[in-house]
Amino acid sequence: MLLVNQIRENYAGMLAGLQKRNIHNAANLLLEVITLDDQRKSTQTQRDQCQAEANTISKQIGQLMKEGKAQEAIAIRERTSELKDQIKLLEDQYSKTEDELKALLYTIPNVPHESVPKGKTPEDNEIVLENGTIPTLFEGKLPHWDLIKKYDIIDFDLGVKIAGAGFPVYKGKGARLQRALINFFLDEALAMGFTEIQPPILVNEESGYGTGQLPDKEGQMYHSTADDLYLIPTAEVPITNLYRDVIVSEEDLPIKNVGYTPCFRREAGSWGAHVRGLNRLHQFDKVEIVQITHPDKSYEALESMSSYVQGLLQKLELPYRVLRLCGGDMGFTSALTYDMEVYSAAQERWLEVSSVSNFETYQTNRLKLRFRGEDKKTQLAHSLNGSALALPRIVASILENNQTPDGIKMPKVLHQYLGFDSI
């Protein structure tokens, strides 16, 4: 969440950033934050003054009792009782105001980086670069939802039978392709200095609030109400929460973790041809990279993570482009996001396969994730994460772009993981 001090010190900049997100009541929200913070500080001051007076009177009572002036001590003791009641009321008022302030801050998204373009829809996103050659397919090309049936490698009907729509069953070479991609992505991350983490795939409410999925996206998360646990929408949630309420040493930065997990998203309200087949699922596999960095180096880390993901796409021989998301299309917690899209030659459109984001202090403020420098002072770190990569649309693009009349060729980089070169 946003820092109140930043809102006070850079009100105009914060307002301009939120307006870039098309939040039309941004001024009212920020002013309400300042008002609640003023109330909180005023209440704290009054409480401190009452406590100071109570301490002074307590000392006076002790001195009077020593001097044998019991009647005078009793006379001023009544004021002590009044002050205790007043302190209790002020403490309750302080807690109430602090809760209201925190609840309000939870509803305000992160302020975009200055480089984020204005815009409301994906059409307003900025194309940063394009790479690779879009393949020309033969007449009779098939989209992946037909290819998987033709070669019997992924079965949606079986998934509906045992779970419901959006839960595919991978079979034979389809299952092996999934496993090959997971191992390939993990091995590449390890070679780049990331430490592998295998986290839980259920998290508590506090973890959801820590990384910003709650209260913004509770409708998109599967919730086990009996245990009050949430199925993770991405490994970002448990991996980043490893460092909740932690003070790390500056010399340990950057912290670089990678993890493979299944991911679960309800995708409420999603329908239409654009989500057909593997394009949007309720359960899917993803390898996620997470970094905790020094604030001065987080944007350097973001560019490095973007280049790293692009390297994976290049090794998979997939044509792709990089987008800088506009203010209206960014995630709630992000300050700057790059999306990587792969071109599907069969569907003849771009498919998002990765998002790489810098959250600056938005998550770490919620997490109370700090680092201690040489001066022994603590400050908030920056957090980043990225898909490296999400499997469904990568699989769809590999199947569609590499199809021939005789089968589907596999990218060379996967041969050693697959044990076969074609389907």
C-alpha distance (Angstrom), angle and dihedral (degrees) to the residues before:
residue distance angle dihedral
M1 . . .
L2 3.77 . .
L3 3.78 120.5 .
V4 3.81 113.8 -114.5
N5 3.81 91.2 -143.3
Q6 3.80 90.3 55.9
I7 3.80 90.4 51.5
R8 3.80 90.3 51.6
E9 3.81 95.9 44.2
N10 3.81 97.5 41.1
Y11 3.78 104.6 25.5
A12 3.82 94.8 147.1
G13 3.79 93.1 49.2
M14 3.80 92.8 46.9
L15 3.79 91.1 48.7
A16 3.81 92.9 49.4
G17 3.80 90.5 49.1
L18 3.79 94.5 50.9
Q19 3.80 90.7 46.3
K20 3.81 86.6 55.3
R21 3.80 84.5 62.3
N22 3.82 87.8 53.8
I23 3.81 93.5 -113.7
H24 3.77 98.8 154.7
N25 3.82 96.6 -171.7
A26 3.81 92.5 49.9
A27 3.81 93.6 119.6
N28 3.81 92.0 54.0
L29 3.81 91.4 47.6
L30 3.80 94.0 51.1
L31 3.79 93.4 44.5
E32 3.81 89.8 50.1
V33 3.81 89.0 52.8
I34 3.81 90.7 52.9
T35 3.82 91.5 46.1
L36 3.80 93.3 51.4
D37 3.79 90.4 45.5
D38 3.83 89.6 52.0
Q39 3.81 89.7 50.7
R40 3.78 90.8 48.9
K41 3.80 92.8 50.3
S42 3.81 92.4 45.5
T43 3.80 91.1 51.0
Q44 3.79 90.7 48.3
T45 3.81 90.8 50.8
Q46 3.80 91.9 50.4
R47 3.80 90.8 47.4
D48 3.80 91.6 50.0
Q49 3.79 91.1 48.9
C50 3.81 91.7 51.0
Q51 3.79 91.0 47.3
A52 3.81 91.1 49.7
E53 3.80 90.9 50.5
A54 3.82 90.7 47.7
N55 3.80 90.4 51.1
T56 3.80 91.4 49.8
I57 3.81 92.3 49.3
S58 3.79 91.2 47.2
K59 3.81 89.5 56.0
Q60 3.81 90.4 47.0
I61 3.80 91.1 51.7
G62 3.79 90.5 51.7
Q63 3.79 91.7 49.6
L64 3.81 92.8 47.4
M65 3.79 91.7 50.3
K66 3.81 89.8 51.6
E67 3.78 89.2 51.7
G68 3.84 91.3 50.3
K69 3.81 93.5 -112.5
A70 3.79 95.7 132.8
Q71 3.82 95.5 153.4
E72 3.79 92.0 55.2
A73 3.81 89.9 47.1
I74 3.80 91.4 51.9
A75 3.80 90.8 48.7
I76 3.81 94.1 58.6
R77 3.83 94.6 37.7
E78 3.80 89.6 78.5
R79 3.80 88.4 63.7
T80 3.81 88.5 55.6
S81 3.80 90.7 57.0
E82 3.80 90.5 49.2
L83 3.79 90.5 50.9
K84 3.82 92.5 49.7
D85 3.80 90.4 54.0
Q86 3.79 90.8 47.0
I87 3.81 91.9 48.5
K88 3.81 90.3 52.0
L89 3.81 91.0 51.2
L90 3.81 91.7 48.2
E91 3.80 92.1 48.2
D92 3.81 90.1 52.0
Q93 3.79 90.3 47.5
Y94 3.82 90.7 48.7
S95 3.83 92.0 51.3
K96 3.81 91.4 47.6
T97 3.80 92.6 50.2
E98 3.80 92.0 45.3
D99 3.82 90.5 51.9
E100 3.81 90.7 49.3
L101 3.80 90.5 49.5
K102 3.80 93.2 49.3
A103 3.82 91.7 46.8
L104 3.81 89.7 51.6
L105 3.81 93.1 47.9
Y106 3.81 89.4 51.6
T107 3.82 88.8 61.7
I108 3.82 95.0 53.2
P109 3.82 116.2 84.1
N110 3.78 125.7 -138.7
V111 3.78 119.0 -77.4
P112 3.82 111.3 -109.3
H113 3.78 121.7 -116.7
E114 3.79 114.4 -102.5
S115 3.82 90.8 -106.9
V116 3.81 93.1 60.0
P117 3.83 109.6 110.1
K118 3.78 122.5 -127.1
G119 3.78 116.8 -107.5
K120 3.76 146.8 114.7
T121 3.81 107.4 -136.9
P122 3.82 139.5 35.2
E123 3.81 87.8 -95.7
D124 3.81 87.5 69.3
N125 3.81 94.4 57.6
E126 3.79 116.5 116.5
I127 3.81 119.0 -117.9
V128 3.80 105.9 -135.2
L129 3.81 98.5 -178.7
E130 3.81 144.7 -25.9
N131 3.78 125.8 -141.7
G132 3.78 135.5 -172.8
T133 3.77 136.1 20.5
I134 3.78 121.3 -75.0
P135 3.82 106.1 -125.5
T136 3.79 121.6 -122.0
L137 3.80 107.4 -133.4
F138 3.79 129.0 -153.8
E139 3.79 123.5 -99.2
G140 3.77 107.9 -84.9
K141 3.80 95.7 38.5
L142 3.80 114.7 165.4
P143 3.79 133.6 -143.7
H144 3.80 114.5 -118.7
W145 3.82 94.4 -101.8
D146 3.80 87.8 64.4
L147 3.81 94.8 39.6
I148 3.81 92.8 55.4
K149 3.79 90.3 54.2
K150 3.80 92.9 45.7
Y151 3.81 92.4 53.1
D152 3.83 96.3 30.3
I153 3.81 95.6 -129.9
I154 3.84 103.2 127.2
D155 3.81 124.8 30.0
F156 3.80 120.1 -161.2
D157 3.81 93.9 174.7
L158 3.80 91.6 60.1
G159 3.79 89.1 48.7
V160 3.81 90.5 53.7
K161 3.81 89.3 49.2
I162 3.81 95.5 55.0
A163 3.83 101.7 28.9
G164 3.80 117.3 -5.0
A165 3.78 141.4 -97.5
G166 3.80 114.9 -28.5
F167 3.82 96.0 33.2
P168 3.84 106.6 100.5
V169 3.80 125.7 -169.2
Y170 3.82 113.8 -133.6
K171 3.80 114.4 -148.7
G172 3.80 137.3 -173.0
K173 3.78 111.5 -32.7
G174 3.79 89.9 5.0
A175 3.81 90.6 61.5
R176 3.80 90.7 44.5
L177 3.81 90.7 51.4
Q178 3.82 89.2 54.0
R179 3.80 91.9 50.4
A180 3.80 92.1 44.9
L181 3.79 92.9 53.4
I182 3.81 92.6 47.5
N183 3.80 92.1 51.4
F184 3.79 92.3 44.1
F185 3.81 92.7 51.5
L186 3.81 92.8 46.3
D187 3.81 93.7 47.6
E188 3.80 91.1 49.7
A189 3.81 91.5 50.8
L190 3.80 92.6 48.6
A191 3.80 89.3 51.9
M192 3.82 87.9 55.2
G193 3.80 92.6 55.6
F194 3.81 100.9 -96.1
T195 3.81 118.9 143.1
E196 3.79 114.5 -130.9
I197 3.80 117.2 -122.0
Q198 3.80 126.7 -172.4
P199 3.83 102.8 -162.2
P200 3.80 132.7 -179.3
I201 3.80 114.3 -85.7
L202 3.80 92.3 -143.1
V203 3.80 120.6 66.4
N204 3.78 135.9 -174.7
E205 3.79 126.1 -114.9
E206 3.80 93.2 -98.5
S207 3.81 90.3 58.7
G208 3.80 90.6 50.9
Y209 3.80 90.3 52.9
G210 3.80 91.2 44.8
T211 3.81 95.3 63.3
G212 3.81 96.5 31.3
Q213 3.81 103.0 -106.3
L214 3.81 86.6 118.2
P215 2.91 132.1 90.4
D216 3.82 90.9 4.5
K217 3.81 102.2 56.9
E218 3.80 107.7 22.8
G219 3.83 89.3 125.5
Q220 3.81 90.1 60.5
M221 3.81 95.9 50.3
Y222 3.79 127.8 82.8
H223 3.80 107.3 -121.2
S224 3.80 125.0 -156.9
T225 3.80 96.1 -152.9
A226 3.83 96.0 -173.8
D227 3.81 90.6 62.2
D228 3.82 97.9 22.6
L229 3.80 90.9 -125.6
Y230 3.80 129.3 136.7
L231 3.81 128.6 -141.1
I232 3.80 105.8 -124.1
P233 3.82 120.0 -105.6
T234 3.82 89.0 -158.8
A235 3.81 139.0 -3.0
E236 3.80 86.9 -110.3
V237 3.81 88.4 83.8
P238 3.82 101.8 58.3
I239 3.81 95.6 31.5
T240 3.81 95.4 51.7
N241 3.80 90.4 43.7
L242 3.80 89.4 60.2
Y243 3.79 84.0 82.9
R244 3.82 99.2 45.3
D245 3.83 110.8 134.9
V246 3.81 90.0 4.8
I247 3.80 130.0 133.1
V248 3.80 110.3 -154.3
S249 3.77 128.0 -168.6
E250 3.79 117.4 -103.1
E251 3.80 89.4 -128.1
D252 3.82 89.7 61.3
L253 3.81 91.8 61.5
P254 2.94 131.5 140.6
I255 3.80 98.0 46.8
K256 3.81 108.1 -165.2
N257 3.81 120.8 -168.4
V258 3.79 133.8 171.4
G259 3.77 128.5 -168.9
Y260 3.78 139.9 176.6
T261 3.80 117.8 -145.0
P262 3.75 140.7 150.2
C263 3.80 109.1 -106.4
F264 3.79 129.0 -147.6
R265 3.80 128.3 -154.2
R266 3.78 127.5 166.4
E267 3.82 90.5 -151.7
A268 3.81 89.5 -158.3
G269 3.78 112.8 -161.0
S270 3.83 95.1 17.9
W271 3.77 116.7 134.3
G272 3.80 142.1 131.0
A273 3.79 138.0 75.4
H274 3.81 93.0 -61.0
V275 3.82 89.8 68.8
R276 3.80 96.5 44.8
G277 3.81 121.4 131.3
L278 3.79 114.0 -15.2
N279 3.80 94.1 -11.4
R280 3.81 92.1 97.3
L281 3.79 127.3 9.0
H282 3.79 139.1 173.4
Q283 3.82 91.1 -135.6
F284 3.77 124.2 30.2
D285 3.80 141.0 149.9
K286 3.77 123.7 -109.2
V287 3.79 140.2 171.0
E288 3.80 110.7 -143.4
I289 3.80 130.6 -164.5
V290 3.81 120.5 -154.8
Q291 3.79 129.8 -173.5
I292 3.80 132.8 -169.9
T293 3.80 108.5 -162.3
H294 3.78 146.0 170.9
P295 3.84 109.1 -89.8
D296 3.79 91.0 -119.2
K297 3.81 92.0 57.8
S298 3.81 104.5 38.4
Y299 3.81 96.8 99.3
E300 3.78 90.8 47.9
A301 3.81 86.2 52.5
L302 3.82 90.9 49.0
E303 3.81 92.0 54.7
S304 3.80 89.7 47.1
M305 3.81 91.5 51.7
S306 3.79 90.9 48.3
S307 3.81 90.8 51.8
Y308 3.79 90.4 47.2
V309 3.81 93.2 54.3
Q310 3.80 90.0 46.3
G311 3.81 87.9 53.7
L312 3.80 90.3 57.0
L313 3.80 91.1 52.0
Q314 3.78 90.8 48.3
K315 3.81 91.3 52.3
L316 3.79 89.2 50.3
E317 3.83 87.6 52.3
L318 3.80 92.7 -126.3
P319 3.83 122.5 148.2
Y320 3.78 109.1 -123.6
R321 3.76 145.5 167.2
V322 3.81 133.7 -151.2
L323 3.79 121.6 -133.4
R324 3.79 129.8 -165.9
L325 3.80 103.2 -145.0
C326 3.78 119.2 -126.2
G327 3.80 122.5 -125.7
G328 3.79 94.1 -96.8
D329 3.81 95.2 50.6
M330 3.80 99.9 45.4
G331 3.78 125.3 109.5
F332 3.81 117.7 -99.3
T333 3.82 95.4 -107.8
S334 3.81 100.7 37.2
A335 3.80 128.2 105.6
L336 3.83 92.9 -173.0
T337 3.79 130.2 3.0
Y338 3.78 132.8 -172.0
D339 3.80 116.6 -161.4
M340 3.79 120.4 -157.7
E341 3.79 115.3 -151.4
V342 3.79 127.6 -169.7
Y343 3.80 121.1 -151.5
S344 3.79 115.3 -120.0
A345 3.78 107.3 -150.7
A346 3.80 92.8 -166.0
Q347 3.81 96.5 48.1
E348 3.81 89.3 35.2
R349 3.78 94.5 -138.3
W350 3.80 142.6 92.5
L351 3.81 119.2 -92.0
E352 3.80 122.7 -159.0
V353 3.81 109.8 -125.5
S354 3.81 103.1 164.2
S355 3.79 143.6 20.8
V356 3.80 120.7 -163.2
S357 3.80 115.3 -168.8
N358 3.79 142.6 179.7
F359 3.80 112.5 -148.9
E360 3.82 94.7 -178.2
T361 3.84 105.7 -162.5
Y362 3.81 96.8 -26.9
Q363 3.81 95.0 99.9
T364 3.79 97.4 29.5
N365 3.81 91.0 55.1
R366 3.80 88.7 56.4
L367 3.79 91.2 43.1
K368 3.82 94.8 43.5
L369 3.81 85.6 -131.4
R370 3.79 107.9 166.1
F371 3.78 140.5 162.6
R372 3.79 129.9 -144.0
G373 3.79 118.4 -133.8
E374 3.79 131.3 -157.1
D375 3.81 89.6 -84.0
K376 3.85 87.8 61.2
K377 3.80 90.5 -120.6
T378 3.80 119.5 128.4
Q379 3.78 128.3 -134.5
L380 3.79 136.4 169.9
A381 3.79 117.5 -84.2
H382 3.82 124.0 -141.5
S383 3.81 122.2 -111.9
L384 3.81 129.1 -151.7
N385 3.77 135.8 176.2
G386 3.76 140.7 179.4
S387 3.79 143.5 -178.7
A388 3.78 108.6 -109.1
L389 2.92 83.1 -170.9
A390 3.82 143.0 -24.7
L391 3.78 107.4 -155.0
P392 3.84 110.9 -148.4
R393 3.80 100.1 70.4
I394 3.81 91.8 34.8
V395 3.82 87.9 56.6
A396 3.82 90.5 45.5
S397 3.82 91.7 51.0
I398 3.81 93.8 45.9
L399 3.80 91.2 51.1
E400 3.79 95.5 44.7
N401 3.81 100.7 40.0
N402 3.81 95.3 45.1
Q403 3.80 99.8 44.6
T404 3.79 120.6 125.3
P405 3.82 130.8 177.4
D406 3.82 87.4 -96.6
G407 3.80 101.2 44.2
I408 3.78 145.1 -61.1
K409 3.80 120.5 -59.8
M410 3.80 117.4 -142.0
P411 3.85 122.6 -136.1
K412 3.80 110.2 -96.1
V413 3.80 93.0 -123.3
L414 3.81 89.4 64.4
H415 3.80 98.3 49.7
Q416 3.80 94.2 90.9
Y417 3.82 90.1 50.6
L418 3.81 95.8 43.6
G419 3.77 104.0 42.9
F420 3.82 88.1 -140.2
D421 3.80 135.6 66.2
S422 3.80 102.2 -149.1
I423 3.79 144.9 20.7
